[in-house]
Amino acid sequence: MIIASKLIAQGQGLAAALLKRAATIELDWDLRQKSRFEVTDSQGRVLGVFLPRGVVLRGGDVLVAEDGSLIRVLAAPQP
């Protein structure tokens, strides 16, 4: 399991080419408001997300994993 504990809000300051290559995770609202959870990204890697309590992930946010890889958060469509 790869640990992701750093958040870059809306990928601010990152080059578009890096964001395009980044793996993605699609999360619904219930999961985006949790601070600790496990998820599988678009590349099939299992990620453990550990964020400070109270942080809410939004579509477009970017997580940085312990190995330096980027993971783009997508908001899952909901009714």
C-alpha positions in Angstrom: 0.0 0.0 0.0 1.2 3.5 -0.9 0.6 6.3 1.6 -0.7 9.6 0.3 -0.7 12.3 3.0 -0.1 15.6 1.2 -2.8 17.6 -0.5 -2.3 20.3 -3.2 -5.6 22.1 -3.5 -6.8 22.2 -7.1 -3.3 21.2 -8.3 -2.2 24.8 -7.8 1.2 25.4 -9.2 1.5 22.1 -11.0 2.2 21.9 -14.8 -0.7 20.8 -16.9 1.5 18.0 -18.3 2.0 16.6 -14.8 -1.7 16.7 -14.1 -2.6 15.0 -17.4 -0.2 12.0 -16.6 -1.3 11.7 -12.9 -3.3 8.7 -11.8 -6.9 9.4 -10.8 -9.3 8.3 -8.1 -13.0 8.9 -8.4 -14.6 9.5 -5.0 -18.2 10.2 -3.9 -19.1 12.9 -1.4 -19.1 10.5 1.6 -15.6 9.3 0.9 -14.2 12.8 0.0 -15.0 14.1 3.5 -13.2 11.3 5.3 -9.6 11.9 6.5 -8.5 8.3 6.4 -9.4 5.7 3.8 -8.1 3.1 1.4 -8.8 3.3 -2.4 -7.5 1.9 -5.6 -6.3 4.4 -8.3 -6.6 4.2 -12.1 -3.3 2.4 -12.3 -4.4 -0.4 -10.0 -2.3 0.7 -7.0 -3.8 0.5 -3.5 -3.5 3.9 -1.8 -3.9 4.7 1.9 -5.0 8.3 2.2 -4.1 10.0 5.5 -5.1 13.6 5.8 -5.5 16.0 8.7 -9.0 15.7 10.3 -11.5 18.2 8.9 -10.0 18.3 5.4 -12.5 17.8 2.6 -11.3 16.7 -0.8 -12.8 18.4 -3.9 -12.8 17.4 -7.5 -9.5 18.7 -9.0 -7.5 18.4 -5.8 -4.2 16.5 -6.1 -2.7 14.1 -3.6 1.0 13.4 -3.4 2.1 9.9 -2.5 5.1 8.9 -0.4 6.9 7.8 -3.6 6.4 11.3 -5.2 3.6 10.3 -7.6 0.6 12.5 -8.1 -3.0 11.3 -7.8 -5.8 13.6 -9.2 -9.1 13.5 -7.3 -12.3 13.3 -9.4 -15.7 13.9 -7.9 -18.0 11.0 -8.7 -21.4 12.0 -10.2 -24.2 11.7 -7.8 -28.0 12.3 -8.0 
